[in-house]
Amino acid sequence: MVDRTVNRYSSMEVVLEPQTQLVSRIGLVIKNSTQLSFLHGKTGVGKSHVAHLVQHAVQNTHVVKIQLKKVLEPEQLKQQIMCELATDELLDLNQPIATAVFNSIVQNNQSVLLIIDNAELIPQQMLSALWQSVHELTRMNQSRCTFNILLIGESSWAIPMHHGLNNKPDSLVAEFEVLALTKHQASDFMMSIHTDWSDQKIQQFVNKIAPEYLIPKQLIYAQLPQNNAVKRKIIVFVGAIVISLCILTVIVGYLIAKDKERSSSINRDIAQVIQPALATEVVQSENDKIQIEKINKAPAEQKEQPRNLLNEETSQEIEDNVELLTSDITSVPEDALIVAKEVDAAKPTKTLVEEVEIKAVVIKAQVSSFIFDEEYLLNLPQASYALMLGGFSSEATLSSVKGRFEQPQQLKMYKTIRYGTNWFVLLYGSFDTLAQANQFVKENASQFEGFSPWAKSYRAIQQEINTNQLPENNKKEDND
């Protein structure tokens, strides 16, 4: 069991002396002058806490606080500020910010303080408009009321920005940095937050932390040291996980080996069936050659009858051999023998060996070569669509690209022929209409980062899959 954090209170309940001094300095600026100020420091150092203290410390001041969570367009941020400053006389949201602030000061007789947290998200154009509004108000406002903008952000952003604006002539800018705590201040802070910790434990914890990390957020979420019993439990738990993974690895390896052994056995059975049939073909072809030579030596008037007789006798033998070749291949279409017969009729002058080879090629061409999701894709409605993610000349590249997706169940693959070579295609999803496919791409752009998906109909997809099944394409793949 992991030790829990004890007495973790909010930093809002603890006010440190450095924070009090910083709030006092910022309060004097807000009271006596109109300026654009930067409140900056490291993450977790307590910038927002100081701004909260400033908000409650100022008097006779209308405070507008905006916390940015994402980058806004300049016009959106301006309208948000204008709505916060709205008065009975403020009807036009397009008027300058300085005019809206001036109307608020005149109507309420109060100074205006605009606090923007996460100011790094402010567009550069809007930041320039805020700086100009401060200068414009100093020319418009003759009262004792002031207008101040307090931008809260990281030091890496605020320091260069302040330096750039401060170099401009008569620039009304200031900067305030929230520093990390000293070890003494950190110890006092820990005593206020973790009241159940002993002084010795607090001192040990503070001494182990580097000075730059002595910040309130780090100290608030401090945890008690783990005892030996907890460490032992963690070691036992991790050991059990490791042993379970080892056992699982052995089981998976055994199943893979069995699967490979089964596949090898099936291949041997197929070879035992096909090889005797091919041997019979070769022996029969040699006998046919001898008979053909005898016919060629006979008188011319007797040649025609033996040739016709040879064709009739061997025709049945060829059919028997073809049937023997195909008896153990369950995926041969019924029209395979018809194609073979058409080849015989078209080329009657071929030798018997050549005829058998042609029929074997035709039969082999009709065997399905589906290796991915072709059968599934062929059964989908032609009017529906899928997202085309890309085509690849290498199956290894296809597998590598597929591995980038967090939801592989949405991916489908098929193989086709492009420019006479193998082409592997990757698809995503299934959509009833083209509009649905395009809308899905717009709403999930981040999911397809690095790709340019486009909608492709299943009519075109099925045509490409069927192209892969043509005999001439399959024959080219065999030659490759």
N, C-alpha and C positions, 0 to 999 in steps of 0.2 A: 504493500500500500504506500503510495506517495504521500509524503507529509504535506498537510494543507497549510495555506498561509493564514496566520492568526492576526486578528484585529486589523484588517486592512481597511482603513478609512479613506475617504476622499481627501485629496490634497486641498480641497476648498475649505476644509475645517482647520487647516494649519497655515498660519501666515508667518513667514520668516522675515527677519530684519532686513536683508537685502531687498526682498520684494517690497516691503513697506517704503524703503527709501526710493526705489524706482517708481512706485506709484505716486509718491510725492512730487518727484521731478516731472513726470508726465502731466500731473494735475496742474502744476504751475504754468506749463506751456499752454495747456488748453484754456486756462483762465486769462492769460495775459496776451496771447498772440494767435494769429491765424497761420497754421502750418500744415504741411503734409509730412507725417512722421512714420518711421519704420520701427516696429518692435520686432526684434529678431533674436534667434538663438537656435540651439540644437533641438532635435525632436525629443520631446519629453521633458524639457528643461522648465516648463511652466509658463510659456508665453500666453496661452489662453487664460490661465489662472490670473496672471497679472492684468490682462485686459478686463477680466471680470471685476477685479478689485478697482480698476480705474473707473469702470462704468458706474459703480456704486459710490465712488468717492467724489465725483464731480457734482456740483450743485448748480441749480438754475441752468441746466443744459438738457437739450433734447437729444437723446442718444439713439442712433440708428445702427443696429448691429446686423451684419450679413455674414453668414458662414458659407463659403463656396465649397461645393463638393465635386464640381466638374467645370470644365472650361465653358464659359458662356460667350455668345456673340456680344460685341460691344453694345449693340442696341438693346439686347435683353437685359444686361446688367444695368444700363442707364435707366431703363423703364422701371426696374425693381427699386432703384434708389429714389426715383421721382415719386413712386407710389408711397414710399415710406415718408417722404417729405410733403405729401399732399396737404394742401390747405383749402379753404373755401374758395380762394381766388386762383388756385392752381387747376386749370382746365386743360392746358395743352402739355402733353407729355413730351413733345418734341422740343420744348424750349430749353435753353442751356441749364446746366446743373447749378451754376452760380445764381441764376435768376430764381430758381426754385428754393435755394437755400436762403436767399435774401427775403423772399416772401414769407418763409417760415419764421425768420428772425423778427421781421416787422410785426407779424400777426401775434406771435407768442411771446415776444420780448425775451427770448432765450437764446443762448448760444447753441450751436449745432455740433455734435460729435458723431462722425461716421466711422465705425469700426468694421473692417473687412478682414475676416480670418481666412487662412489659406490663400493669401494674396498672390502667391506664385501663379495662380490660375487666372489672374486678370490679364486680358489681352493687352498688348503693348499700346494699341491705339486708345483703349479706355484708360490706361494708366496715364497717358499724356493728357487726356481730357480732364482727369481728376486734378492733376498738377496745375493745369491752366485755370480750372474753376477756383482754386485757392487764390491765385493771383488776381483773377477778375473780381472776386468778392471784396478784396482789400480796397479796390477802387470804388466799388458800389456802396459799401457799408461804412457809415460814419458813426455808428453807435459803439457802445462798449462791448457788445456781444461779439463772439468770435466764431469762426468756422474751422474745425480741425478734422483731418482725416488720419486715422491710425491704421496702418497696414501691417498685418501680422504674418510673418513668414520665416523661412529658413535663412540663416546667415549667408549661405552661399548665393542666395538670390538677392537678399536685401542690401548687402554691403556694396556690390557693384552698381546696383540701381541707385542707391543714395549717392555714391561717388559721382555718377554721371549727372544726376540732377543738381547736385551741390556745386558743380563746376559752372553752371549757367549763371549769368549775372543776376544779382538780387533774388536768388532762388530761395523760396520759403520752405526749406526741408530740414528735418532733424532725424536722428536715429538713436534708438535705445536698445541695448543688448541685455538679454537675460542670461546671466553667467551660471556656470555650474557651481555647486556648493563646495565650501571648504570641508575638510574632514570633521571639524568641530561642528559646523552647521549641519552636516549630514547626520552626525550622531544625535544632535538635538531633534532633528526631523524624525529619525527612526524611533526615538523614545516617545514621540507624540503619536506616531502611527501604529507601532507594534508595541503596545503596552505590556504584553505578556513575555517579551524577550528580556533576558537579563542584560545588564550593562556589558558584561563580558562578551556575550554573543553578538551584541550590536557592534562593539568595538572590533571584534574579529571580522565581522562581515564588511564593515566600512574599510578596514585595512586591506582587504583582498581586492577591492574595486579600484580600477585606475582612476586618477583624478578627473579625467574628462567625462567619466560615466557617473559621477556623483550628482545625479539629477533626480528630481522628485519621482518621476515615473519609474526609474530603476529601483528606487528605495521603497516605493509603495508596494510594488509587486515582488519584494524580496521573500524568500522562502526559508524556513528553518532547515538546518543541515539534516540530511537523512541519517538515521541510525543504522547500525550493523544488521539488525534483523530485517529491515526493509531491503538493504542491499542483497542479503541472502535470498530473499523472496524473488527479487528481480532476476538474480543469476539463475535460480531454479526455473523461473518462467521462460527466460530466454533459452535455456538449455532444452526445455521441453519442446519449444518451437523448432529448434535446430534438429532434434531427433525426429520429429514428425516430418520435417522437410526431407530428411535423408530417406526415411521409409517410403515416402511418396515418390521420390526420385527412382528408387529401386523398382517399385511397382510399375511406374510408367515405362521404364526401360525394358522390363520383362514383357509388357504388353506390346511394345513396338517390335521387339525381337520376334514374338510369336506372329505378329502380323506380317513381317517380312518373310518368315518361314512359310506361312500359308500362301503368300504371293508366289514364292519360288516354286512351291509344289504345283500350283495351278499352271505356271508357265511350262514346267516339265511335262505335265499331262497333255497340254496342247501340242508340244513338240513331238511327243510320242505318237499322237494321232496323225499329224501332218507329214512327218518324215516318211513313214511307210507308203503313204499315198503318193508322195513325190517320187519315191523310188520306183513304184509301179509305173508311173508315167514315163520315166526314163527308159525302163525295159521295153515298154510297149512301143515307144517311139523308135527304138533301135529295130524292132521287128518290122515296123511300118517302113523304115528306110530300105530294108532288105527286099520287101515285097515291091516297093516302088522301083528299085533297080531291076528286078526281074521283069516288070511290066515294060520298062524302057527298052529292054533287050528283045522283046517279042516283036513279031511282024507288025507293020503299021496298021493293017486292017484289024488286028486283034487288040490294039491298045485301048480303044475307047471303052470296050466292055469291061476289062479288068479295072480301069480307073474309076468307072462308075461303081463297080462292085466294091472297090476299096473305100470309096466314100460312104457307101451304105453300111458296110461292116464296121468301119471305125467310128462312124457317127455315134452309134450306141455306146461304144467303149468310151468315147470322149465324154458323153453325158454321164456315164457311170463314174468316171474319174472325177468330173466336176462335182457330182453329188457327194462323192467320198470326201473331197476337199472341204465341202461346206457343211458336212453333217454335224461337226462339233462347234461351229461358229453360230451362236444363237442370234446374233444381231444382223445377219445378212438379210437384206430385203428380198421379197418374193420375186422381184423383177430382175434379179441378178442373172439367172439362167437365160432369161429372154434377151438381155443385153449380149450375153455370150453367143447365143444363136445368131443374133444380128451380125456380130463380128464374123462368124463362120460364113454367112451368106454373102457378106460384102467382099471377103478376101478368100475365095475357094482355092487359090493357088498356093497359099502358105503351107509350109511343112507342118506336120503334126506337132512337133515340139513347139514351134512358134504359136500355133493355135492354142495349145494348152497354156503357154505363158500369158497370152493375151487374156484368156478367160480368167486366169488366176489374178491378174492385175485388176480386171473389172470387178471381180468379187471382192478383192481387198479394198477397192475404192469405195464400195458400198457400205463398208463397216463404219459405224459411227466413230468419229474422232473427237467427240465432246470431252473436254478435260476440265471445264469450269462450270458455269451456270447456264450453258446454252439451252439445255432442255427446259429449264424454268423460264427463261426469257422468251422462248418460242411459244409458250402457252399463254403469254400475256396479251391483252387486247392491243391491236395495232394502232388504235386511235389514242392510246395513252402515251406518256412521255417519261423519260429518265434524264438525269443530269449527267452529261458527258464530262468526266473529269480529265481524261487524257488517253492517248494511245501510245504504246511503247513497243519497240522492236525486240525487247528482251523480257523474258518472263521473270528474271531476277529483279529487274527494275520495277516491274509491276508489283511484285511482292513487297519491295522496299517502300514504294509509295503507299500501298495499302496499309502498312504498319503505322503510318502517321495518324490515322483516324482513330478517335476514341470510341466510335460506334461502328465496328466493322460489319455488324449484321445488316447495315444499310447498303453495303457495297456489293456489287455484282460484277462479274468478269466474263468475258468471252474472247474467243480466238477467231481471227479471220485472216484473209489474205489481202495485202496491200502492196501494189507495185511488184507483185510476184514473190513477196517474202511474207513470213509470218508477222502478224500484227496483233498485239494484246491490248484490249480495251478495258478501261475501268469506268463503271457507272455508279451513280448514287441515287437511291430512292426510286419511287414510282409515283407518278402524278396523273390524275385524270385529264387535266387540260394543260395547255401551254402556259396560260396565265398563272395557274397554281405553281408550276415549276419555277417561273421567273420570280414570283412573289417570295417563294421559299429562299431563293438565292439572296434577295435583298434583305430579308429578315435575319439571315444567318451568315452574313458576309465573313465574320471572324472565323467561322468554322472552315471556310474554304480559302484561308489565307495562303497565298502562293499559287493558287489555281485560278483558272478562268472558266468556271462551269457554264455550260449552255445546254438548253433543252433539246433533246433528240427523240424523235418518235420511235416507237417500237416497230413500226413498219420498216423504217430504214435499218434498225438494229437487226431485225429478223432476216432482212435481205442479205446483210453482211455475214450473218451466221450461216445462212444457206449457201452463200458463195464459197465458204470454207469447205463445204461438203461436195462440191463438184469434182468429178473424177480427175480432170486435168490438174486441179489444185492439189489434190491428195497425192497424185503421182509425183508432182514437183517436190512435195514435202518428203516423199520417200527417197527421191534422188538426193535431196539435201542431207 
